[in-house]
Amino acid sequence: MLDPLRICVAALAVAMLAGCAAEPPKVAPAPPPEPPPPVAVKPPVDEQARAEEAKAMLAQAETDVQRARAKRALWLKAWEDLVVAREAVAAKDHRRAASHARSASELARLGLEQLTYPAVSMNPGGSRS
């Protein structure tokens, strides 16, 4: 008869050989690294063109403010923006000058437009509803 110890050792050896013969588990390959995002390149700023634009907007604001002033429709904020735009042009801060000149023109135009609206009045009986 066969010795039970030999049978166990033989079974263990067969089991070990069967484990070695199995294919190793496949590992999925790592995805390729993502390319870096493109760097946004700002176009060169033409300071001379920006200065000319700011001066043109200031001239338009001057005209709009004078027109509103002549009709007695000038708003205080329009005048303040015009003064700030003048100072910004003198300081060569063209972006700020253009912004305030645009605001002064718009507010002067709104002041003139306000003249076309009817005056606000109370109800005919003088009572409020």
SULWO-V775756 format. One record per run of one state. SS is the DSSP state (alpha for helix, beta for strand, coil for the rest). FROM is the first residue (numbers start at 1). LEN is the number of residues. If there is no record, write none. Layout:
BEGIN
ss	from	len
SS	FROM	LEN
SS	FROM	LEN
END
This chain:
BEGIN
ss	from	len
coil	1	3
alpha	4	18
coil	22	25
alpha	47	24
coil	71	5
alpha	76	15
coil	91	3
alpha	94	21
coil	115	15
END
